[in-house]
Amino acid sequence: MIKVLIAEDMTVVREGLVSVLAREPGIDVVAQAARGDEVFPAALATRPDVAVLDVAMPGQDGILTAHQLAERLPTCRTLILTVLDRPGHLRAAREAGAVGYLLKSASARQVLAAIRTVATGGTAYDPGLLAEEHHAGASPLTPRETDILRLAAQGMGAAETAAELFLSIRTVRNHLSLATGKLHARTLVDAVRIGERHGWI
């Protein structure tokens, strides 16, 4: 029997998953969570074999939760189930210890197969996204360039960003110029788009 924990903040999605898994022989849903910060205590109490986690949850995101489980409860293997289809998110999940990453567009059969695969020691990553991740590679941006470009993506101008990060306006503009060049972008808007698409910002 594969013991499964489901963590998903959208009730209708969580209940749908539980309903599908409940009808499947050999799978037992032993815990549910609507918040990321509820996952680890529930996992400690029920010792699931697989935790199926969304990424965007209140309290604590699924990437941090996957890392927490990998570090403190390694017998529980993590499968991410999300709408986030950027290779950077897949990379972050893998680095956090998640052994599966599927999009919510996956079929029930694919999710069930992934649960069984990770429960028996395998990996189950969305093949298209995995190919994109390999193609995209690691971010060429420095941590500072990433921070500044992320703020630009949120609509902050150079002066606001400088105040936020305690930098000079000239330094902010230099970093934005460097980031734009590294991403082979024509404009700052294009750089933001490229950074977001690859999950680098």
N, C-alpha and C positions, 0 to 999 in steps of 0.2 A: 504494500500500500504506500503510495506517494502522498506525503502530507504537504499541503500547500497553504500558504498565507497569501491573501489578496489585499493589496493596498492601492486604493483608488478613491479620489475624493468625490467623483461624480457617482452619486448613488445608483442611477439607472445602469451605468456601465459596470459598477461593482456587482450589483445584484444579477446582472446578465451573465457575467463571468461565473459567479457562484452557481447559478442555475445550470449553465453548460457543464461545469466540472462535476456537479452533484450527480449528473446522469451518467458519468463516465466511470466504468469499472476500474478499480485500482487506484483511484484518486480520491482523497479526502480533504476537503477544505477545513482546516483546523482553526483558522483565525482570519479576521477581516480588520482592516484599518482604513479610516477616512483621512488620516493625517500622517505625514511622514514621521513625526516624532512619536507616534503610537506604535510604529512598526517594531522597533527593537524590543521594547517591553513585551509585546505580544509574541514575538519570536522566542524570547527567552522562556516564556511561560509554556509555549506549545511545541517548541523544537521542530519547526517544519523542515522538510527536505528542500523545498523550493519556495522562494518569495517572489511573487509577481508584482512588480512595482511600476506605478506611473512615475514620470519625472517631476511634473509640476504639481506639487501637493502643498497644502498649507502646513506650517509648522517646521517642515524640513523637506528639502527636495529629494527625489529618488536617487540622484547620483551620490549625495552625501550618505543617504541611508544604505545604499549598496556598499559603500566603503566601510561603514560602521559594521554591517553584517559580515563582510569579508574579514575584517580585523578581529571582531569579537565573537563571532559565531560562524566559523568557517564551514561547519557541516551544513549550513543553509546556503544553497546556491541561488543566485539572483538572476531573474529574467525581467528585463525592462520591457514594458508595453506602453507605447507612447504615440503621440501624434508628431513628435519632433523628428523631422526627417533630414536633419543636417549631419554630415559626417563628423563634425566636431563634437556633437552630442554623443554619437556612438563611440568616438575615441575616448571621451571623458568617462563614459560608462564602463568601457573596457579597462581603463586605467584604475577605476574605482573597484574593480573586481567582479563586475557583472559578466556572466558567462552566456547571456542571451540578450538580444535586443530586437524586438519586433515592433512594427508600426500597427496602430489600431485598425488599419485597413486589412490586416491579416484575417484569414478565415478562422473559424472555431477549430477546424481540423489542424491548421498550422500552429495555433496556440497550444493545443493539446500535444501535438508532436514535439513542440519545443520544450514543454514542461517535462515530458518523458525523457527527452534527450539530455537536458541539463541535469535531471535527477540521477541519471546513470553516468555522469561524468563528462558528457559532451558539451559542445557549444552550439548555440542557435542564434546566429546573427542574420538579419535581413540581408540577402545576398546583394541586392542592388545598392544598398547603403554601404555595405562593406566594400564593394568595388569603388564607390565614390570616395570612401575614406582613404583607400590605398592610393587613388589617383590624386587626391587633394594633398596628402602628406601633412606634415606638421606645420603649424603656423609660422610664417617668417617674421612675425612681429615680436618685438621685445615686450615684456610685461607693461612698461610705461606706455609704449605705443598702443598696446591693446586697451589700456585704461582710457587713454585720451580718445581713441577712435570709438570706443563704446559710449563715451559721453557725447561725442558728436552725433552718434546714431540716435541718442535720446533728444537731440535738438539743441544741445548746449553750444553756444558760440565760444570763440577762443577766450574771451574775457571771463566768461562764467567758468569755463573749464580751468583756467589759470587760478581763479579764486578757490575753486573746489579742491584742487590738487596742490595748492601753495606753490605754483610755478609762475614764471613770467609769461606774458602773452607771447613773446618771441619764442620761448622754449616750446610752448604748445604748438605754435604754427610750424616750427621746425619738425616736431614729431609727426604732425599731421602730414607734412610734405614727404617725410621719410616713409611713413606708412603707406601713403598713396603710391609712391614709387615701388615699394616692395611688393605691393599687390598688383602691380602693372595696371593700375587704374588710371583713367583719363581725368577724373575729377574726384573730389572728396565724396560726393554722393555715390559714385561708382565704387569707391574704396569701401564705403560702409556696406553697400550691397554685396560685394564680394566677401567681405569679412563675415557678414551675417549668414550668407549662403553656406559657407564652409564651417560655420560654428566657431569661428576664431574670436568673435567678440560677443 
